[in-house]
């Protein structure tokens, strides 16, 4: 494209819009692919171990990987938006194409608008993924995982790892190792009713995980139960047992296609909103510590996160264009470095906000929207700086022409 011949006419502005968007697409797609693969590495390694150690069919593992993709893509789309803009405009600045555009009357706002439109489109796309693809993917993942577990219970077992699949139900558990001959689980520890304020700790020398009809059971042998004594903060009761059976899972539908997750993170927006209304009815205004109160805060955090993460695309677009135009000699690597730094700060704030929101230290909407507000504030400062600089350049150009 011969930018030196570009004139400020409506038809040429359309060409300019297409050109900037076309310049953005390759780095955006490359970033999306790379970041998605990076975030999937842990899952890929875990699934590979299941294939090598437990003989799970690679076709099932590939299916599980496909189901977990939406949960990863909803996070990497905003990241890739910022990196794509920084690399694209960094390249244009480095090759002096931005200078040529401005010399022919192209303003900063005219460079910004195409990227803002693209960012809005990506925000809506990410929101659709968040509301539709992610819940369906998570439900299919959980359903297939349970189906495999019925045929091969060792699929869900990892030695020395705390298993948190039922954390939302108040149970977490682990075992140290597996008996090489009997296959029984050894040195089992289980924490029950962890959200109730009266948690129970169970330990046993060995256990067997089994599936009976539509339930998962943990049969414990030769162990002890530790429970707090009501109204006595430092006293607890120890009960020994030879055999104890604990339900590890809720009733579930055997058909994978009809499985629905009860986790707020996996719910569509409409269902999550209904869940919040139901939880509000179960607690009093001053209730802060009950299981239902904690679940309500968790649900509210997840509800606002379903909007804040997609619309991070818009805020990243706001900050990406002026930062990209600042890149001169160092080119694309500077854009990539700035982008990665901002992304790390954003997601650290998001994780911090999520923790504060669930613990009740901060209201859910403030906790989840603070990273966007922070990014938007920085973006606004850079926007003002770029607009002022653009006007100064125009005044200097006009002064030069007059002289």
N, C-alpha and C positions, 0 to 999 in steps of 0.2 A: 504493500500500500504506500503510495507516495504522499506522505503527510505534508511535505513541503507545498503541495498544491491544494491542500484542504482549505476550503472557504467556509465561513460561517453561514450556511444556508440550511434550511430544514432537512433537505435530502442528505446533505453531508453530515449533519448531526446524527441522523439515523445510521449512517455508515460508521461514524465514530462510536456510537453505542454498541453496534454489532462487533466492532473491532475490539473494544475493551472487554466485552463479555467473552469473545472468542479467545482473547489472550488469558482470561481468567480460568477457563474451563480445564485446560491440560494440567496446570499445577494443582487445581482443586481436586481433580480425579486422582492424580498421583498421590496427593496427600491423604485423600480418603482411603485409598488402597493400602498405603504404607501404615498409617495409624491404626486402621482396622486390623491388619495383620499383627502389628505389635501388641495390641490389646488382646488379641486372640491367642498369642503365643502360650500363655499359661494354660488355657483350655486345651490347646493342641497337644501340649506336653502331657497333660493329665489324661487325655483320651488315648494318646499313644501308649502310656503306661498300662491302661486298661486292656489294650489290645495285646501287649507283650506279656503282661503278668496274669491276666485273667481270661484271655481268650475270647473277648467280646468281638463279634463280627465287625470288620472295618466299615461295612455298609451302615450298620447302626450308629457307629461313631461318627461317620460322615453326616448322617441325618441329624444327630445331636449338634454337630458343629453348625449346620445350616440353621437350626432352630435358635441357636444362641446369637446368630448374626444381628438380628434387629436390635437387641439390647446393646450391642457394641456400636452399631451404625448411628443410633440416636445421639451418642456421645461424640463420635468422630466427625459428624457433619458440621457442627459449629467450629470445631478445631480446624477442619480443612477449609472452611470459609475464610477464616483469618489468614491462614498460611497461603492459600491460593491468591488472595488479594495482595498480600505483601510481596509475594514472588512476582506476580504479574506486573504490578506497578513499579516494583524495584527494577525489573527488566526494562520497562519503558523509560524510567528515569535514567538508568545506566546508559542506554542507547540514545539518549537525548531526544527521544520521540516526544516526551512531555514538553520539552523546551520548544520543539517545532510546533506542537499543538497550541501552546500559549502564544507563540509568536503570531499565529493566525487567528487569535481572538478567542480561543477555547478557554473558558473560565474553570475555576476549581469546581464550582457547583455542577457544571456540565460533565465533569469527569466523575463526580460523586454519585449522581443520580442513577446511572446504569448499575453500579455496584449495590446501591441501596435497594433497587428493584430486585436484583438478583438475590440479595440477602433476605428480603421479604419472602420471595418464592421458596428459598431454602428453609426458612423458618416454618412456613406452612407445610412443606414436605416433611420436615422433621417432626412436626406436631402430628401429622397423619401416621407416621411410623410409630410415634410414641403411643398413640391412642388405639391403633389397630394392629400393626405388625408385631410390636413388642408383647402385648398380652397374648396374642395367638401363638407367637414363638415360644414364650415362656410356658404356656399351658401344654403345648406339644412336647417341649423338652421334658417337663416334669412327668408327663404321661408316659412317654417312651422310656424314661429312666426307671419308672416304677415297673413297667412291663418287663424290662430286662432284669430288674431285681428279683422279680418273682421266679424267673427261671434260673437266675444266677445271683443269689443273695450277696455274694462277695463283691458284686459290682459297686455297691454303695459303701463298702468298707475300706477305710484307709488307716493303717496302723499308726498310732501316735498322733492322729489328727482329731481335733474337736469337730464333731459333725453337727452342723447348725441348721440342717434342713427343717427342723421342727422348732427352731428358736422362737418363732412367732407364737407357737402353742405353749411356750414355757418350758421346753425340754432341750437340753444339749447333752451330748454324751461322747465318750471316747473309749478306746481300748488300746493297750500297749502293744500286744502282739497276738498272733494266731498260733494255736497248737499245731505243730507240723504233721501230726498223725490224725487227730480227731477233727481238726478244723475249727474247734471251739475258740471263742474269743477269750483272751486272758487279761486279768487285771483291768476290769471294766469299771468306769466311773460315770455316773449319771447325775445331772442336776435337774431337778424337777420343780415345777411351780415357781420358776425364777422371777416371774413378774408379780406374784401374789403378795409379796411382803413376808411370806412364811415359806421360804424355799426349803427344799428337801434334798439332801445329798445321799446318794446310794453308791456303795462300792461292793464289788464281788470278785471272787477269784476267777470265775469263768462264766461265760454266757453263750447263748445260742440265739441267733436272729432267725426268725421264721415268718412265713406269710400264711395266714389262715383266712381263707375266703378273701375279703377285701380289707383286712387289717394287717399291719406289721406288728409283730410282738418281739420283745426282748426277754428271754427266759434267763433269769439270773440264778446262780448257784453259789452257796456258801459265802454269804456277804453280810453287810451291815447297812442299816439305815440311820441317818442322823437328821433329826428334826428339832426345830426350835420349840421350846415350851411356851405356850401362849402366856402373855403378860409377864414374861421373864426374859429380859433382853439378852442376858449372858448365859442362860441355861438351855441345854438341849438334851434330847432324849435319844439314846442309842438302842436300836433294836436289831438283834441278830436273826438271821433266817437261813434256812437250808435251801429254800427255793422260793423265788418271787417272780411274778410275771408282770411286765409293764407294757402298756400299749404305747407304741411309738408313733403311730400315724392315725389320722382321722379316717372315717369311712370315705372311700373314693370310688368313683365309677370305673368299672373294669375297662370300658370302651375308651380308648384314647381320645377319640374325636369329641367325646362329651365331657372330658375332664375340664374343670374350671379351678383355677388357683384362687385361694383365699388371701393371698399376700397382696397388700395395697400396691406394691411395686408392679405387680403383674395385672392389675385390674384396669379396664378401660376407664376413661374419665367419668362417664356417666355412672357406672357402677361404683366407682370410688366415692363420688359425691353422695350417692345413696348410702354407702357404708358409713361415711362421716355423720350423716343425719341420724342413722341408727345408733351409733356410738354416743352421740350427744344426748340421746334419750336415756341412756343407761347410767349416766353419771350426774352428780350434783355440781353446781358452779364452783364450789370450793374443793372438789376432788382433784388432787394433783398426783397421787401416788398409786392409785389402784391400777390393776391390769388394763381395764377399759380406758382409763385416762391416758395411759402410756400409748395404747393402741390408737387412740384418737389423735394424739400429737403426731405419731408416726404416719397415720393416714393423711393428716393435713400437710405434713412436710412432703410426702410423695405426690399429693395433689398439686401443690404449687410447683414442684420440681418438673412435673409433666408439661408445664407451660414455660418455666424459666429457662430450661435447657434449650428447647427449640428456638426461643426468641433471643438466645445468645448470638445466633447468626446475625441478627440485625445490629446488635451492639458491636459485634466484632467487625461488621462491615463499616460501621460508623468510625471505628478507630483505625481500621486497616488502610483505608485510602490515604489519609494524611500521613500516616507512618510510611506507607509505601512510597509516597512522593518525596520523602526526606532522604531516601536511599540514593546515593550518588555513585561513588566509585566502587564500593565494595560489592554492590549488586545483590544477587539473590541470596547469598549466604547470610547477609545482614538481615534481610527480611525474614528468613527462616529462623534465625536466632532470636529476633525480637518476638516473632510469633510464638515460638516455643516457650519463651519466658512469660509472656502474657497468659498463655494457656495454663501453665503450671500455677501461676498466681490465681487465676480464675477458679480452677478446680480445687485448689487448696481452700479458698474461701468457701466454695460450695460444700466441701466435706466438713469444714468447721461449722458452717451454718446448719448443715444437716444434723450434726451432733448436738448443737445448742438447741435446735428446734425440737428434737425428740426428747431431750432432757428438760424441756420447759424453761430454759434460760432465755429464750428469744421466741417471739411469735413466729409461726410457720412461714407466713408470707414475707416477713422481713428477712428471715434466715435464708430463704431460697432466692429472693430477688436482690439481696445485697451484692452478690458478685456482678450481676448485670448493671446495677446502679453504679457500682464502682467503675466498671468498664466503660459505661456510658459517660460518666463524668470525665474520665481521662480522654475519651474520644471527643467529647465536646470541647475540651481545652485545645486539643490538636486541631479540631475543625476551625475554631475561632482563629487560631494562629495561622492556619493555611489560608483562610478567607482574607485576613488582614494582609498577609504576605502577597496574596494574589492582587489585591487592590493597590498595594504599594508598587508592585511590578508594572501594573497598568499605568499608574501615574508617572512612573519613571519613563515608560515607553512613550507616553504622550508628550512628556517634557522634552525628550530627545527629538521627537518629530518636529516640535515647535522650534527648537533651537536649530 
